Amino acid sequence: MSQQKIINLKYLREISDGEPVMIREIIEMFISQVPEFIENLKLFLNEKRYVELGKEAHKAKSSVMIVGMDQLGKRLKELQLLTEHGEGSERYQEYVEEFINLCNQSIIELEEELRAL
């Protein structure tokens, strides 16, 4: 039984006209951005810098959406809105952990896609 994929490159293929070089560049850019997003989200969460946490969630949202992680994009939007309203800080950790887990899993899938290009 195969595991449900996290990524969906349909949107990326549409905006790139299926051009393998462009697809490869965007995937590689995403993979290179993830560690920085993770580092910043953890830092801002641990230091209770919630305004910055929300801004980082907003930046990360655009990146995850391009590789078809729409559900995670919605969750990052929720986190962003919560931080903007100063609400639900007890749940911020859960959002950050979800981001880390899903992004780590997506990198494995994206590396498979790169090998197939």
C-alpha positions as CSV (number, residue, x, y, z in Angstrom):
1,M,0.0,0.0,0.0
2,S,1.5,3.3,-1.0
3,Q,1.5,6.2,1.3
4,Q,-0.5,9.3,0.3
5,K,1.8,11.9,-1.3
6,I,2.1,15.2,0.3
7,I,3.2,17.1,-2.8
8,N,1.2,17.7,-5.9
9,L,3.2,19.2,-8.8
10,K,0.2,19.8,-11.0
11,Y,0.3,23.5,-10.3
12,L,4.1,23.7,-10.8
13,R,3.8,21.8,-14.1
14,E,1.1,24.2,-15.3
15,I,3.0,27.4,-14.5
16,S,6.2,26.0,-16.0
17,D,4.5,24.6,-19.1
18,G,6.0,21.3,-18.0
19,E,9.5,22.6,-18.6
20,P,11.9,20.2,-16.7
21,V,14.6,22.8,-16.2
22,M,12.2,25.2,-14.6
23,I,10.5,22.5,-12.5
24,R,14.0,21.3,-11.3
25,E,15.0,24.9,-10.3
26,I,11.8,25.5,-8.4
27,I,12.0,22.2,-6.5
28,E,15.7,22.8,-5.7
29,M,14.9,26.3,-4.4
30,F,12.1,24.9,-2.2
31,I,14.4,22.2,-0.8
32,S,17.1,24.8,0.0
33,Q,14.6,27.1,1.7
34,V,13.1,24.6,4.0
35,P,15.9,24.5,6.6
36,E,15.8,28.3,6.9
37,F,12.1,28.3,7.4
38,I,12.4,25.6,10.0
39,E,15.2,27.4,11.8
40,N,13.3,30.7,11.8
41,L,10.0,29.2,12.9
42,K,11.6,27.4,15.8
43,L,13.6,30.5,16.8
44,F,10.6,32.8,16.8
45,L,8.4,30.3,18.6
46,N,11.0,29.6,21.3
47,E,11.7,33.4,21.8
48,K,8.0,34.1,21.8
49,R,8.5,36.5,18.8
50,Y,5.0,35.9,17.5
51,V,4.8,38.8,15.0
52,E,7.9,37.4,13.3
53,L,6.5,33.9,13.6
54,G,3.5,35.0,11.6
55,K,5.5,36.7,9.0
56,E,7.7,33.6,8.5
57,A,4.6,31.4,8.2
58,H,3.4,33.8,5.5
59,K,6.7,33.5,3.6
60,A,6.7,29.7,4.0
61,K,3.1,29.5,2.8
62,S,3.9,30.7,-0.7
63,S,6.7,28.1,-1.0
64,V,4.6,25.1,0.1
65,M,1.7,26.1,-2.2
66,I,3.9,26.0,-5.3
67,V,4.7,22.4,-4.6
68,G,1.1,21.6,-4.1
69,M,1.0,21.4,-0.3
70,D,-2.3,23.2,-0.2
71,Q,-3.4,21.9,3.2
72,L,-0.2,22.9,4.8
73,G,-0.6,26.3,3.1
74,K,-4.0,26.7,4.8
75,R,-2.5,25.8,8.2
76,L,0.3,28.3,7.8
77,K,-2.4,31.0,6.9
78,E,-4.2,30.0,10.1
79,L,-1.0,30.4,12.1
80,Q,-0.3,33.8,10.4
81,L,-3.8,35.0,11.3
82,L,-3.6,33.8,14.9
83,T,-0.3,35.6,15.4
84,E,-1.7,38.8,13.9
85,H,-4.6,38.7,16.3
86,G,-2.4,37.6,19.3
87,E,-4.6,34.5,19.8
88,G,-4.0,30.8,20.4
89,S,-0.3,31.0,21.3
90,E,-0.7,27.6,23.1
91,R,-1.2,26.0,19.6
92,Y,1.7,27.7,17.8
93,Q,4.0,24.8,18.6
94,E,1.6,22.3,17.0
95,Y,1.7,24.3,13.7
96,V,5.5,24.5,13.7
97,E,5.8,20.8,14.3
98,E,3.4,20.0,11.6
99,F,5.3,22.2,9.2
100,I,8.6,20.5,10.1
101,N,7.2,17.0,9.7
102,L,5.4,17.6,6.4
103,C,8.3,19.5,4.9
104,N,10.8,16.8,5.8
105,Q,8.5,14.2,4.2
106,S,7.9,16.4,1.1
107,I,11.7,16.8,0.6
108,I,11.9,13.0,0.2
109,E,9.2,13.0,-2.4
110,L,10.7,16.0,-4.2
111,E,14.1,14.4,-4.4
112,E,12.4,11.4,-6.0
113,E,10.8,13.8,-8.5
114,L,14.2,15.3,-9.3
115,R,15.7,11.9,-10.0
116,A,12.8,11.2,-12.4
117,L,13.2,14.5,-14.3
